Amino acid sequence: MASRLRRIATRPFDSPPTWIAGEVGCGLQVSAPDTVPYAIWCAARHLDDLPEALWATASAGGDIDTTCAITGGIVAGRTGLSAVPAEWLDACEPLPASITIPGTTQQ
């Protein structure tokens, strides 16, 4: 995994995500070395824009749910819940009453 991270560390952020995925993989091999470097690059590319980070990550295909989960976790850790578009939250199923979202009164 380290060699793949080094390979893309200096790639410009204006590189197409599909090109980066071609360099290091995007989860088609269902392994960490084939998934994590791409997800980290996509997160770094859009560190302050959660929707754009997720759309860019998904654009290369591959193991989309896994790469987007990794990218989303990194970016949301920086931006917080407020970065999630309201229409995305509205489309979610309600959580069980025993689960609360930290920092909100929502359940």
DRENTORKOL-3810 file (N, C-alpha, C; in nm, 4 decimals):
REM DRENTORKOL-3810
@n.u->0.0818; n.v->-0.1176; n.w->0.0000; ca.u->0.0000; ca.v->0.0000; ca.w->0.0000; c.u->0.0868; c.v->0.1249; c.w->0.0000
@n.u->0.1971; n.v->0.1215; n.w->0.0733; ca.u->0.2846; ca.v->0.2390; ca.w->0.0815; c.u->0.3381; c.v->0.2784; c.w->-0.0557
@n.u->0.3714; n.v->0.1803; n.w->-0.1374; ca.u->0.4248; ca.v->0.2137; ca.w->-0.2703; c.u->0.3183; c.v->0.2808; c.w->-0.3569
@n.u->0.1948; n.v->0.2403; n.w->-0.3428; ca.u->0.0872; ca.v->0.3040; ca.w->-0.4202; c.u->0.0596; c.v->0.4453; c.w->-0.3692
@n.u->0.0664; n.v->0.4640; n.w->-0.2388; ca.u->0.0498; ca.v->0.5991; ca.w->-0.1835; c.u->0.1609; c.v->0.6908; c.w->-0.2325
@n.u->0.2845; n.v->0.6405; n.w->-0.2323; ca.u->0.3968; ca.v->0.7214; ca.w->-0.2824; c.u->0.3789; c.v->0.7538; c.w->-0.4307
@n.u->0.3267; n.v->0.6590; n.w->-0.5058; ca.u->0.3087; ca.v->0.6775; ca.w->-0.6500; c.u->0.2148; c.v->0.7941; c.w->-0.6805
@n.u->0.1115; n.v->0.8124; n.w->-0.6002; ca.u->0.0146; ca.v->0.9182; ca.w->-0.6298; c.u->0.0320; c.v->1.0433; c.w->-0.5439
@n.u->0.1249; n.v->1.0398; n.w->-0.4507; ca.u->0.1421; ca.v->1.1531; ca.w->-0.3583; c.u->0.1727; c.v->1.2838; c.w->-0.4303
@n.u->0.2400; n.v->1.2762; n.w->-0.5417; ca.u->0.2771; ca.v->1.3986; ca.w->-0.6134; c.u->0.1897; c.v->1.4244; c.w->-0.7360
@n.u->0.0876; n.v->1.3418; n.w->-0.7557; ca.u->-0.0005; ca.v->1.3628; ca.w->-0.8705; c.u->-0.0849; c.v->1.4876; c.w->-0.8463
@n.u->-0.0991; n.v->1.5709; n.w->-0.9467; ca.u->-0.1787; ca.v->1.6932; ca.w->-0.9286; c.u->-0.3259; c.v->1.6599; c.w->-0.9052
@n.u->-0.3912; n.v->1.7449; n.w->-0.8259; ca.u->-0.5318; ca.v->1.7226; ca.w->-0.7955; c.u->-0.6228; c.v->1.7464; c.w->-0.9148
@n.u->-0.5704; n.v->1.8059; n.w->-1.0213; ca.u->-0.6543; ca.v->1.8203; ca.w->-1.1402; c.u->-0.6474; c.v->1.6967; c.w->-1.2302
@n.u->-0.5764; n.v->1.5930; n.w->-1.1849; ca.u->-0.5761; ca.v->1.4660; ca.w->-1.2581; c.u->-0.7154; c.v->1.4045; c.w->-1.2484
@n.u->-0.7628; n.v->1.3419; n.w->-1.3543; ca.u->-0.8936; ca.v->1.2771; ca.w->-1.3467; c.u->-0.8902; c.v->1.1594; c.w->-1.2485
@n.u->-0.9939; n.v->1.1437; n.w->-1.1673; ca.u->-0.9973; ca.v->1.0297; ca.w->-1.0754; c.u->-0.9802; c.v->0.8959; c.w->-1.1470
@n.u->-1.0328; n.v->0.8838; n.w->-1.2683; ca.u->-1.0175; ca.v->0.7576; ca.w->-1.3408; c.u->-0.8708; c.v->0.7282; c.w->-1.3722
@n.u->-0.7923; n.v->0.8327; n.w->-1.3939; ca.u->-0.6495; ca.v->0.8141; ca.w->-1.4204; c.u->-0.5787; c.v->0.7654; c.w->-1.2943
@n.u->-0.6119; n.v->0.8270; n.w->-1.1806; ca.u->-0.5526; ca.v->0.7848; ca.w->-1.0530; c.u->-0.5930; c.v->0.6407; c.w->-1.0230
@n.u->-0.7193; n.v->0.6080; n.w->-1.0456; ca.u->-0.7657; ca.v->0.4707; ca.w->-1.0231; c.u->-0.6886; c.v->0.3727; c.w->-1.1105
@n.u->-0.6569; n.v->0.4129; n.w->-1.2324; ca.u->-0.5765; ca.v->0.3287; ca.w->-1.3196; c.u->-0.4353; c.v->0.3085; c.w->-1.2679
@n.u->-0.3851; n.v->0.4073; n.w->-1.1960; ca.u->-0.2502; ca.v->0.3990; ca.w->-1.1380; c.u->-0.2454; c.v->0.3071; c.w->-1.0164
@n.u->-0.3461; n.v->0.3179; n.w->-0.9286; ca.u->-0.3375; ca.v->0.2479; ca.w->-0.8000; c.u->-0.4542; c.v->0.1547; c.w->-0.7710
@n.u->-0.5549; n.v->0.1539; n.w->-0.8569; ca.u->-0.6714; ca.v->0.0693; ca.w->-0.8333; c.u->-0.7828; c.v->0.1472; c.w->-0.7653
@n.u->-0.9009; n.v->0.0895; n.w->-0.7690; ca.u->-1.0168; ca.v->0.1530; ca.w->-0.7053; c.u->-1.1072; c.v->0.0483; c.w->-0.6415
@n.u->-1.0465; n.v->-0.0590; n.w->-0.5965; ca.u->-1.1217; ca.v->-0.1597; ca.w->-0.5241; c.u->-1.1648; c.v->-0.2804; c.w->-0.6037
@n.u->-1.1285; n.v->-0.2887; n.w->-0.7298; ca.u->-1.1692; ca.v->-0.4047; ca.w->-0.8091; c.u->-1.1087; c.v->-0.5344; c.w->-0.7564
@n.u->-0.9923; n.v->-0.5250; n.w->-0.6919; ca.u->-0.9289; ca.v->-0.6440; ca.w->-0.6357; c.u->-0.9758; c.v->-0.6714; c.w->-0.4932
@n.u->-1.0621; n.v->-0.5857; n.w->-0.4414; ca.u->-1.1199; ca.v->-0.5987; ca.w->-0.3078; c.u->-1.0105; c.v->-0.6236; c.w->-0.2039
@n.u->-0.9125; n.v->-0.5342; n.w->-0.2031; ca.u->-0.8042; ca.v->-0.5410; ca.w->-0.1055; c.u->-0.7677; c.v->-0.3994; c.w->-0.0642
@n.u->-0.7118; n.v->-0.3860; n.w->0.0540; ca.u->-0.6741; ca.v->-0.2527; ca.w->0.1034; c.u->-0.5763; c.v->-0.1819; c.w->0.0100
@n.u->-0.4703; n.v->-0.2488; n.w->-0.0393; ca.u->-0.3777; ca.v->-0.1780; ca.w->-0.1282; c.u->-0.4427; c.v->-0.1297; c.w->-0.2574
@n.u->-0.5504; n.v->-0.1952; n.w->-0.2988; ca.u->-0.6190; ca.v->-0.1584; ca.w->-0.4222; c.u->-0.7331; c.v->-0.0587; c.w->-0.3979
@n.u->-0.7590; n.v->-0.0250; n.w->-0.2724; ca.u->-0.8736; ca.v->0.0585; ca.w->-0.2374; c.u->-0.8341; c.v->0.1859; c.w->-0.1644
@n.u->-0.7548; n.v->0.1718; n.w->-0.0601; ca.u->-0.7245; ca.v->0.2830; ca.w->0.0309; c.u->-0.6490; c.v->0.3979; c.w->-0.0361
@n.u->-0.5433; n.v->0.3740; n.w->-0.1140; ca.u->-0.4725; ca.v->0.4881; ca.w->-0.1740; c.u->-0.5629; c.v->0.5762; c.w->-0.2602
@n.u->-0.6484; n.v->0.5143; n.w->-0.3401; ca.u->-0.7401; ca.v->0.5911; ca.w->-0.4248; c.u->-0.8369; c.v->0.6731; c.w->-0.3394
@n.u->-0.8923; n.v->0.6121; n.w->-0.2372; ca.u->-0.9874; ca.v->0.6826; ca.w->-0.1504; c.u->-0.9205; c.v->0.7993; c.w->-0.0788
@n.u->-0.7985; n.v->0.7809; n.w->-0.0327; ca.u->-0.7255; ca.v->0.8893; ca.w->0.0342; c.u->-0.6987; c.v->1.0032; c.w->-0.0637
@n.u->-0.6582; n.v->0.9709; n.w->-0.1857; ca.u->-0.6322; ca.v->1.0761; ca.w->-0.2851; c.u->-0.7594; c.v->1.1553; c.w->-0.3130
@n.u->-0.8719; n.v->1.0858; n.w->-0.3304; ca.u->-0.9988; ca.v->1.1558; ca.w->-0.3563; c.u->-1.0376; c.v->1.2443; c.w->-0.2384
@n.u->-1.0169; n.v->1.1961; n.w->-0.1176; ca.u->-1.0483; ca.v->1.2768; ca.w->0.0008; c.u->-0.9600; c.v->1.4007; c.w->0.0057
@n.u->-0.8319; n.v->1.3832; n.w->-0.0182; ca.u->-0.7392; ca.v->1.4976; ca.w->-0.0144; c.u->-0.7731; c.v->1.5992; c.w->-0.1225
@n.u->-0.8207; n.v->1.5519; n.w->-0.2350; ca.u->-0.8548; ca.v->1.6391; ca.w->-0.3477; c.u->-0.9746; c.v->1.7288; c.w->-0.3163
@n.u->-1.0666; n.v->1.6794; n.w->-0.2339; ca.u->-1.1907; ca.v->1.7523; ca.w->-0.2028; c.u->-1.2135; c.v->1.7564; c.w->-0.0518
@n.u->-1.1137; n.v->1.7923; n.w->0.0229; ca.u->-1.1191; ca.v->1.7828; ca.w->0.1688; c.u->-1.2272; c.v->1.8684; c.w->0.2330
@n.u->-1.2732; n.v->1.9718; n.w->0.1660; ca.u->-1.3748; ca.v->2.0600; ca.w->0.2236; c.u->-1.5092; c.v->2.0512; c.w->0.1522
@n.u->-1.5279; n.v->1.9507; n.w->0.0670; ca.u->-1.6519; ca.v->1.9405; ca.w->-0.0103; c.u->-1.6954; c.v->1.7942; c.w->-0.0162
@n.u->-1.7750; n.v->1.7541; n.w->0.0811; ca.u->-1.8155; ca.v->1.6138; ca.w->0.0913; c.u->-1.8875; c.v->1.5626; c.w->-0.0335
@n.u->-1.9898; n.v->1.6310; n.w->-0.0839; ca.u->-2.0561; ca.v->1.5777; ca.w->-0.2038; c.u->-1.9607; c.v->1.5607; c.w->-0.3224
@n.u->-1.8769; n.v->1.6600; n.w->-0.3467; ca.u->-1.7840; ca.v->1.6501; ca.w->-0.4596; c.u->-1.6836; c.v->1.5371; c.w->-0.4376
@n.u->-1.6384; n.v->1.5182; n.w->-0.3139; ca.u->-1.5462; ca.v->1.4086; ca.w->-0.2834; c.u->-1.6100; c.v->1.2743; c.w->-0.3164
@n.u->-1.7352; n.v->1.2582; n.w->-0.2798; ca.u->-1.8027; ca.v->1.1310; ca.w->-0.3049; c.u->-1.8319; c.v->1.1090; c.w->-0.4529
@n.u->-1.8753; n.v->1.2134; n.w->-0.5239; ca.u->-1.8999; ca.v->1.1989; ca.w->-0.6679; c.u->-1.7702; c.v->1.1676; c.w->-0.7421
@n.u->-1.6616; n.v->1.2339; n.w->-0.7048; ca.u->-1.5324; ca.v->1.2073; ca.w->-0.7695; c.u->-1.4878; c.v->1.0642; c.w->-0.7428
@n.u->-1.5036; n.v->1.0191; n.w->-0.6193; ca.u->-1.4644; ca.v->0.8830; ca.w->-0.5834; c.u->-1.5446; c.v->0.7814; c.w->-0.6638
@n.u->-1.6743; n.v->0.8019; n.w->-0.6726; ca.u->-1.7610; ca.v->0.7078; ca.w->-0.7441; c.u->-1.7359; c.v->0.7072; c.w->-0.8942
@n.u->-1.6817; n.v->0.8156; n.w->-0.9468; ca.u->-1.6672; ca.v->0.8288; ca.w->-1.0927; c.u->-1.5760; c.v->0.7248; c.w->-1.1559
@n.u->-1.4868; n.v->0.6662; n.w->-1.0791; ca.u->-1.3948; ca.v->0.5676; ca.w->-1.1356; c.u->-1.4512; c.v->0.4266; c.w->-1.1334
@n.u->-1.5637; n.v->0.4077; n.w->-1.0670; ca.u->-1.6195; ca.v->0.2732; ca.w->-1.0581; c.u->-1.5456; c.v->0.1912; c.w->-0.9540
@n.u->-1.5375; n.v->0.0637; n.w->-0.9776; ca.u->-1.4710; ca.v->-0.0244; ca.w->-0.8826; c.u->-1.5620; c.v->-0.0577; c.w->-0.7656
@n.u->-1.5028; n.v->-0.0714; n.w->-0.6500; ca.u->-1.5763; ca.v->-0.1045; ca.w->-0.5272; c.u->-1.6286; c.v->0.0259; c.w->-0.4671
@n.u->-1.7288; n.v->0.0838; n.w->-0.5314; ca.u->-1.7742; ca.v->0.2197; ca.w->-0.5016; c.u->-1.8193; c.v->0.2366; c.w->-0.3572
@n.u->-1.8930; n.v->0.1400; n.w->-0.3026; ca.u->-1.9408; ca.v->0.1591; ca.w->-0.1659; c.u->-1.8251; c.v->0.1658; c.w->-0.0668
@n.u->-1.7220; n.v->0.0861; n.w->-0.0898; ca.u->-1.6072; ca.v->0.0869; ca.w->0.0009; c.u->-1.5227; c.v->0.2121; c.w->-0.0167
@n.u->-1.4903; n.v->0.2476; n.w->-0.1406; ca.u->-1.4069; ca.v->0.3665; ca.w->-0.1608; c.u->-1.4793; c.v->0.4922; c.w->-0.1142
@n.u->-1.6093; n.v->0.5004; n.w->-0.1388; ca.u->-1.6845; ca.v->0.6177; ca.w->-0.0924; c.u->-1.6963; c.v->0.6199; c.w->0.0597
@n.u->-1.7078; n.v->0.5043; n.w->0.1229; ca.u->-1.7128; ca.v->0.5010; ca.w->0.2691; c.u->-1.5825; c.v->0.5530; c.w->0.3284
@n.u->-1.4701; n.v->0.5138; n.w->0.2709; ca.u->-1.3404; ca.v->0.5607; ca.w->0.3202; c.u->-1.3256; c.v->0.7100; c.w->0.2953
@n.u->-1.3496; n.v->0.7526; n.w->0.1718; ca.u->-1.3393; ca.v->0.8946; ca.w->0.1377; c.u->-1.4348; c.v->0.9769; c.w->0.2228
@n.u->-1.5588; n.v->0.9328; n.w->0.2317; ca.u->-1.6588; ca.v->1.0055; ca.w->0.3098; c.u->-1.6226; c.v->1.0159; c.w->0.4562
@n.u->-1.5678; n.v->0.9103; n.w->0.5123; ca.u->-1.5266; ca.v->0.9139; ca.w->0.6525; c.u->-1.4173; c.v->1.0159; c.w->0.6772
@n.u->-1.3223; n.v->1.0231; n.w->0.5859; ca.u->-1.2128; ca.v->1.1198; ca.w->0.5998; c.u->-1.2655; c.v->1.2624; c.w->0.5878
@n.u->-1.3411; n.v->1.2889; n.w->0.4823; ca.u->-1.3889; ca.v->1.4255; ca.w->0.4575; c.u->-1.4903; c.v->1.4676; c.w->0.5635
@n.u->-1.5834; n.v->1.3802; n.w->0.5987; ca.u->-1.6828; ca.v->1.4150; ca.w->0.7008; c.u->-1.6178; c.v->1.4356; c.w->0.8368
@n.u->-1.5080; n.v->1.3667; n.w->0.8622; ca.u->-1.4349; ca.v->1.3901; ca.w->0.9860; c.u->-1.3820; c.v->1.5317; c.w->0.9943
@n.u->-1.3552; n.v->1.5899; n.w->0.8806; ca.u->-1.3074; ca.v->1.7284; ca.w->0.8760; c.u->-1.4232; c.v->1.8279; c.w->0.8720
@n.u->-1.5244; n.v->1.7996; n.w->0.7907; ca.u->-1.6310; ca.v->1.8971; ca.w->0.7673; c.u->-1.7454; c.v->1.8879; c.w->0.8672
@n.u->-1.7671; n.v->1.7713; n.w->0.9234; ca.u->-1.8783; ca.v->1.7522; ca.w->1.0154; c.u->-2.0095; c.v->1.7261; c.w->0.9433
@n.u->-2.1128; n.v->1.7046; n.w->1.0222; ca.u->-2.2449; ca.v->1.6706; ca.w->0.9701; c.u->-2.3039; c.v->1.7805; c.w->0.8837
@n.u->-2.2658; n.v->1.9032; n.w->0.9087; ca.u->-2.3229; ca.v->2.0149; ca.w->0.8327; c.u->-2.2871; c.v->2.0088; c.w->0.6838
@n.u->-2.1861; n.v->1.9306; n.w->0.6478; ca.u->-2.1462; ca.v->1.9189; ca.w->0.5072; c.u->-2.2340; c.v->1.8221; c.w->0.4289
@n.u->-2.3151; n.v->1.7454; n.w->0.4994; ca.u->-2.4045; ca.v->1.6517; ca.w->0.4313; c.u->-2.5248; c.v->1.7302; c.w->0.3802
@n.u->-2.5506; n.v->1.7266; n.w->0.2498; ca.u->-2.6648; ca.v->1.8016; ca.w->0.1959; c.u->-2.7966; c.v->1.7599; c.w->0.2628
@n.u->-2.8811; n.v->1.8577; n.w->0.2898; ca.u->-3.0091; ca.v->1.8318; ca.w->0.3564; c.u->-3.0920; c.v->1.7285; c.w->0.2808
@n.u->-3.0886; n.v->1.7351; n.w->0.1477; ca.u->-3.1688; ca.v->1.6387; ca.w->0.0711; c.u->-3.1182; c.v->1.4957; c.w->0.0887
@n.u->-2.9890; n.v->1.4788; n.w->0.1160; ca.u->-2.9367; ca.v->1.3455; ca.w->0.1438; c.u->-2.9887; c.v->1.2974; c.w->0.2783
@n.u->-2.9851; n.v->1.3848; n.w->0.3784; ca.u->-3.0345; ca.v->1.3473; ca.w->0.5109; c.u->-3.1837; c.v->1.3167; c.w->0.5065
@n.u->-3.2584; n.v->1.3961; n.w->0.4313; ca.u->-3.4028; ca.v->1.3754; ca.w->0.4198; c.u->-3.4362; c.v->1.2418; c.w->0.3544
@n.u->-3.3474; n.v->1.1919; n.w->0.2705; ca.u->-3.3712; ca.v->1.0661; ca.w->0.2001; c.u->-3.3377; c.v->0.9434; c.w->0.2846
@n.u->-3.2770; n.v->0.9641; n.w->0.4004; ca.u->-3.2384; ca.v->0.8525; ca.w->0.4874; c.u->-3.3582; c.v->0.7977; c.w->0.5633
@n.u->-3.3523; n.v->0.6701; n.w->0.5922; ca.u->-3.4532; ca.v->0.6103; ca.w->0.6791; c.u->-3.4296; c.v->0.6613; c.w->0.8202
@n.u->-3.5349; n.v->0.6744; n.w->0.8997; ca.u->-3.5149; ca.v->0.7194; ca.w->1.0375; c.u->-3.4346; c.v->0.6162; c.w->1.1171
@n.u->-3.3532; n.v->0.6671; n.w->1.2080; ca.u->-3.2776; ca.v->0.5789; ca.w->1.2963; c.u->-3.3684; c.v->0.5258; c.w->1.4062
@n.u->-3.3341; n.v->0.4107; n.w->1.4635; ca.u->-3.4107; ca.v->0.3636; ca.w->1.5790; c.u->-3.4043; c.v->0.4677; c.w->1.6913
@n.u->-3.5061; n.v->0.4723; n.w->1.7738; ca.u->-3.5147; ca.v->0.5720; ca.w->1.8810; c.u->-3.3964; c.v->0.5650; c.w->1.9769
@n.u->-3.3327; n.v->0.4506; n.w->1.9867; ca.u->-3.2208; ca.v->0.4351; ca.w->2.0807; c.u->-3.0907; c.v->0.4964; c.w->2.0295
@n.u->-3.0886; n.v->0.5418; n.w->1.9042; ca.u->-2.9673; ca.v->0.5986; ca.w->1.8445; c.u->-2.9868; c.v->0.7481; c.w->1.8243
@n.u->-2.8911; n.v->0.8259; n.w->1.8715; ca.u->-2.8952; ca.v->0.9705; ca.w->1.8503; c.u->-2.7733; c.v->1.0134; c.w->1.7703
@n.u->-2.7869; n.v->1.1240; n.w->1.7006; ca.u->-2.6769; ca.v->1.1798; ca.w->1.6230; c.u->-2.6083; c.v->1.2838; c.w->1.7097
@n.u->-2.4803; n.v->1.2662; n.w->1.7419; ca.u->-2.4105; ca.v->1.3628; ca.w->1.8276; c.u->-2.4207; c.v->1.5048; c.w->1.7734
@n.u->-2.4458; n.v->1.5974; n.w->1.8636; ca.u->-2.4507; ca.v->1.7379; ca.w->1.8253; c.u->-2.5836; c.v->1.7824; c.w->1.7679
@n.u->-2.6828; n.v->1.6935; n.w->1.7667; ca.u->-2.8148; ca.v->1.7310; ca.w->1.7147; c.u->-2.9225; c.v->1.6805; c.w->1.8093
@n.u->-3.0435; n.v->1.7220; n.w->1.7835; ca.u->-3.1575; ca.v->1.6680; ca.w->1.8573; c.u->-3.2299; c.v->1.5634; c.w->1.7744
@n.u->-3.1760; n.v->1.5361; n.w->1.6539; ca.u->-3.2381; ca.v->1.4374; ca.w->1.5647; c.u->-3.2155; c.v->1.2972; c.w->1.6159
@n.u->-3.3060; n.v->1.2105; n.w->1.5777; ca.u->-3.2880; ca.v->1.0684; ca.w->1.6032; c.u->-3.3037; c.v->0.9946; c.w->1.4739
END
